[in-house]
């Protein structure tokens, strides 16, 4: 599997669409012919599922240097062809065409293949079978997402003096949660949300939390072996070594119900700083794939292409989920990753080495699968960690052992500070 990573990364880069110029002038006729590879016309005539790609392969004969290929779903009207889908413009090198057209319209009767050489172009038309089915997916790109690890949220359970009535509490507007599919908040779909925004929908759509690690928020007991902050899935919020038990408390008629949340997992892809944990090929693949997916997605075809590109995570790195037994997954698929390991102050932690699990420049791969909607596929996303909260001031050194750990009081200074992320993610669109 590993030896294919770079080749597939290059394929992903080749899939990136160029920006269309709405002010393009009418192009001159290019003297060119094209011979499609065997089986391509038959595949086009057979049709395709809505949102799926068809491979357009062929050899162009021309004296000019090709610069791009434009693929468009069109409908024949008399002697003319009328565009029904978006013009999918892709960079082209050489005379061998090997591109993907995404079925972004059900009205097309043909696919137009336009080969371009500077100001000249030639168009060729191929019959297309029926485009059928539904496409209830999309892509979420947020180049400057901000999450914060919250402090302990007071409620009746951990602060009955302040909140004497059961099922009451302060709530929180801190943006601590990531939703791969998005949460409808007052008519707007949001992917970075707070507890107060999740409670009205009982947690539906929540995927991960950027959490503090200091105290159990049910009983206020300090977490002895661990300290700092972590990325975690929703069920793990109730774990004793995560400081977010208060989030799943009943507030009035609502609660962050784990049963409404998807089964989600995280896999870290670390840089060369991590020593033996660094996998150069895997990092290069994820880095290349992430860079190749544009942050601005303007058309339905752009959405379909980006969704397909993110699917390379499953096809290459998580292929055990596809039943490839002899090449098992290389993704860790864990329920959480702490920033630090053994940063607490109990005896066991003080006897162990402090471990760093991720830093700025690393990637986290998100994987999600619904327990609620039967038959819903796995979806994937990539988090690029841009900047983490500065926690250096929270560390102290034990005089007896020389061990660095996060001080209980100084840990409070870590929370409610921004963590900056760049996220590109497949999503299931609510029907």
C-alpha positions, 0 to 999 in steps of 0.5 A: 500500500505504501508505495502507492501513496505518492502516485495517488497524491499526484492524482489528487493534485491533478484533480484540482480545478482551475478558476474559470474566467467569466470574461474569456473571449470566444476561442479560435478553432484548434486543429485537433482530433481526439481518440478516446481510450478503449471502453470510454465511449461505452462507459459514457453511454452506459450512464453514471450515478449522480455525483459520481465520476467518469474517466475521460481518457484519450490521445489528442493529435494537434501541433499546439501545446494543450493547456487545459481540458474543459468537461461539461455535461450538455444537452443536444438541441437541434444542431447545438449543444446547451450546457446543463452542468458546470464547466469543469476546467482542469489543467492539462500537460501533454497530449494524453488526456486522463481526467474525471468528469463528475456527473453534476446534472441529470439533464445532460445527453452528452459530455463535451470534451473541449481541449484548449491550447492558449486562445484556441480550442476544439470540442468533441461530444460523446453520448451519455446514458442516464444520470440517476440517483441522489447525491446528499453530500457536500464538502465543508472547508474552513481555513480559519476555524477556531475552537477553545477548551472550556473551563468547568461549566457550573451546574446543579451537579458540580455547584449545587450552591449556585444552581440548587434546582436539578437540571439547571446550569450556566451553559456555555457559548464557548466554541468547543465542538466540531460537527462534520455534517453541521448543526442547524443553529437558527436557520444557519448550518454551523460546524464549530458550535458551543454547548448552548447551540448543541443542546436544542438538538440534543447533540445531533450532529456533534462529532468531536470536542476540544476539551480541557483536561484538569478536573472531573466536572461531576465531582471536581476531583483533579485528574491525577495522571493527565493534564492539559487539553485534548481532541475527543469524540463525544462518548469520551466526554464522560471518561474520568480523565476528560474534563467535560462530564458537565456537558452531558448533564441534563439541562431542562428538557435537553442534554447532549445525548451520545445516542444522537451522535455519530460514531467518530474516530481520530487518527493523527498524522505527525511531522518529522519532529515525532521521530519513530512515530513519523511516517514520511510517505503517509505524511506526504500523502495527507499533506499533498491531498490536503493542499490539492483540495481548494478552500473555495468551492463554488459549484456543485461539480466542485463539491463532488470533486472535492468529496471524491478527493477526500475519499482517497483517505478511505481508499488508500489509508483506511482500506481495511474498511473496504474489505482489503484484508491483505492491506489493513488500515494504517489509521489509528482510529482512536477516540481521543488524542491528548496534547500531552501524555503523563502531564499530571502530578500523581505518582504514576505520572511523575514516574513516567516520561512526558509525551507530546502527541501532536503540535502545529503542522500536524494533521488529524484525520476525522472519520465518522459513521452514523449509528442513527441512519442505516446504510449511511457511509463513512465520511472523512475529513482532515484537520490541519493544526495551525496554532495551538494555545500556548501552554508553556507557562503552565508547566513547572519542574519537580525539584526531586525528579526533574520531571516537567508537569502541568501545575493544577492552578496554572492549568486554568490559564490554558483554557479559553484560548483559541486553537486555530485549525484549517479543516476540509471535510466530507459531509452528509447534507440533511434531507 
